[in-house]
Amino acid sequence: MAMMKIVKASTLPQYQTIETLAKEIWTEHYTSIIGKAQVDYMLSKFQSIAAIESQIVDGYEYFILVVKGLSIGYLSVKKENSLLFLSKIYLSRSSRGLGYGKAALFFVENHAKSNGLNKIRLTVNKNNTGSLKAYVNCGFVQVDAIVMDIGGGYVMDDYVLEKLID
């Protein structure tokens, strides 16, 4: 595994990079799970440059995962009371299974610790079995199941997972 840098996104070109990564990753990974129409809707609503900028104003932080000068993925977190909400963590197909996801989760854990937080929470689509297995293998446990209306006639049908950290 080549060294991965994790860069905090704070500029328009970085937001454009995230938007481009989101379109590539979501189209490839989620179309078979939730369908093209919902993927397109969610990209527009949650992963456009305007959506990213709005989320940052609301307290989210975005980070780009970079290997050998190439952006291979991204993640987003938000402090919520005594925990860190891992809103997004996505890797390009060619970067999965190489340890970058675990390294990114280690970064998230350290980010939580450095902010005095001792728990990470995330949501994962119930049919996203590969990601679900990866989270469980990294110490996350299912604490809830939710169905959330996201507009446009769509819902997110997710498990809520949490991990306590030292």
HUSUL-V807424 format. One record per helix or strand of 3 or more residues. SS is the DSSP state (helix for helix, strand for strand). FROM is the first residue (numbers start at 1). TO is the last residue. Records with the same first field share a line. If there is no record, write none. Layout:
SS=FROM-TO + FROM-TO
This chain:
strand=4-8 + 61-67 + 70-80 + 83-91 + 119-125 + 141-151 + 154-164
helix=12-34 + 36-46 + 49-57 + 93-95 + 100-114 + 129-137
